[in-house]
Amino acid sequence: MIAARDDAWGDAWDEYGRIWRVAMVRPKRRREIVAAAFIVLAFGGGAVVTALQHRWEWSARLLGAVVLFWLLFSWVFFMGRSLQMNSPANARLMPRQRRRLVQMALGGWLALSLGFTAMFWTWRMFPPVALYALVLGTFAASKRVADAVFRLLVLGALCTAAPLLASFPLPDALAALLASPPAVLAAGAAVLLLGARHIAAIYPDGGDRHADARARMQALLGSGHARHAAAKGKGWLSGAFYLAALKRDCRAPRPGTMLMHALGPQGHWTAWIAGVAGLTALYLATRLAAYAAHRLFGMQFGQGFLVGASTVALASMVLLAAFCNVQLGRQLRSTRGEQALLRLTPLAGAAALFNRRLAAALLKTGLVNWMMASAALLLLALLFHANGKVLVCLAALCCAAGQVAMARLLGDFSRESRPGLLESCIFLVLILAAEVLVAWAMARMGGWRLFWPGFGVLGLAGSVALAVRGWKTMLAAPSSFPAGRIG
Amino acid sequence: MSSQAGSPLVRMSSVSKFFGSQRVLDHLDWQIRPGQVIGLLGRNGAGKSTLLECMLGLREPDGGKVTLFDEDVRTLSDARRGNIGYVPQASELFDWLTPTQMLDYFKAMYPRWNAAKVDGLLSRWGFNDTLRNKAINKLSGGEQQRLSIIRALAHDPALLVLDEPVSSLDPLGRRDFLRELVGDVIERGTTVVFSTHILSDLERVAFDIAFLKDGRIALQGGIDALLEGERGAGVRAAPMSLEDLYMDVMGDESRDLAHGVAP
């Protein structure tokens, strides 16, 4: 009996090992090496510094962070690949594979959630940490960001709000209730149930219903055959905007605007209207709820709550700008066939002219997205009765977010070997860190009131510099369409 | 028919293309004269699509030069681009639109657009109102391919490049396409280059055939002359079928595979 059990465990471990090896095959390991170097430098460096200061607890936490972030990176990669492995044929022909995939995804998620909770040294952080990890894993598996972006942003915003709400001056009774062990326990249990159900759902079971379930999953995650949602979708707000724009552009064709249609509705600026409108509505609803709570129950929400809510709004808007950027890159890679047809049309123009037109159109799209998000954020801050200081701070952060919007917007698209997303993220982090340092130095010399305006000006200058650099690169490059055809 | 007058419409000189360390085109030289109708043959992965893409400037060669209409393909003028029709291998393009929206989009991109021809082809090839307003990603592979062909023919191009245009079509669809190709496109003197694996179609349409092997055009000539054994430079072989000629040019491996012999 014991021997049989040992055999079963051995088989299971063999299967886990095989699945892991297949899922983690990577043709290019450059991204992995860059990520590892960044994690080790950032957290390992911190661990060394804190160890030199004899702050052993922090040193241990930072060393733990190196391991945890590495695990997170691997798990997120595994999620994307394992969802592809659970194809209808595999689910039918490979017994136990789907079960093993679910077990591994769940196991990784739980290990990461518990690990990060331990790093924070308080079990109250478990619900938001677990929720973040789940969102990240699902997001990583998504090939079509725009479809999932709104749902994920809302979920992300809610996760962000949970710990913020508990730490802001809510009415005493409500704050105590939210932070009480039973409430955290209930939230933890709810997140566990939600996570388990979510993971089981994204790995559809084998059998006759697999295809339907997988089609639904693909529609959600965008990893299927349909590379784009049809613009004529029911209830797809952005689709209606896109079709109206297409109709208008076809009536009076201008090369720049026509080019952008080759990237599909998700690369078009209209795709982001729904996201911005949705987020604005969400935060307006929060404001209304606060007002209603005040009127009905006499609850007073302090400035901290308002700043907290604005911070959540800012985080979401910055994410929106970043997603827009990522999405444009993905659309460029996934619409090479369309780009080829467009490149052969007379309206496209010669290579240099074509690149100039495309750069102008992309810049316009990026700027419109950034301005929509920034304007919505500042408007919300005004509605939240933010004071002048808060507005200056938010405006400065919007300027800094401009760099996120501009970082990968322009460049030499004709080459396959563009800097990757990870390299760009690290580059941005370094630029932002340098700007914070300069703004801090300015504030030390001229007073702290200079910090945010200084940071804003630096952010704006950085955005302009990135846009100019991308513009020049793009104009000097071979024809951008079809993207990635060289090298 | 194979030796048309006039300077070459397409001129590829010493074109090379690598994918990593794999050489797909190896100092390839190829010329196509106005009015020629050429079928391009080659094994799977021989580089037919790469060759056609390099020809149209959609892929950058690692060496060599390509001219179309006597202009460098990299700096092709707007007027010359308006004379090219292209049916790529992937037909599910612009699949977020309906056929009507997609054709309206391309109509706006071309100065010359034969709306009557488009409407006629849509009607003849079974695109009723329902199908015309259905998202392209909901159409079948054959319907997508027919739409792709209609789009490529709509502006009456002088050079038509088709990359396996009938691979998803049923026999009736193929017959309709070939009828259109022979009856209208070729009659107008359009230069046509198309790659295919369906040899019987080639015999019905192409005047010339070119074999791509080891990154070069291994053999090119008029289809009748080649089948009768004329191999150029005074070399003659016994008359044979197109299938046998294909086997002969592509090598023993193809012959063995075709006849079920283990290589």
Interface residues (C-beta under 8 A of the other chain):
Chain A: A226 R227 H228 A229 A230 A231 K232 L243 L246 D249 C250 R251 P253 M258 H261 G264 P265 G337 E338 A340 L341 L342 R343 L344 T345 P346 L347 A348 G349 A350 A351 S414 P478 S479 P482 R485 I486
Chain B: E53 L56 G57 L58 R59 E60 R74 T75 L76 S77 D78 A79 R81 G82 I84 Y86 P88 A90 E92 L93 F94 D95 W96 L97 T98 Q101 D104 Y105 F106 K107 A108 M109 Y110 P111 A135 N137 K138 R151
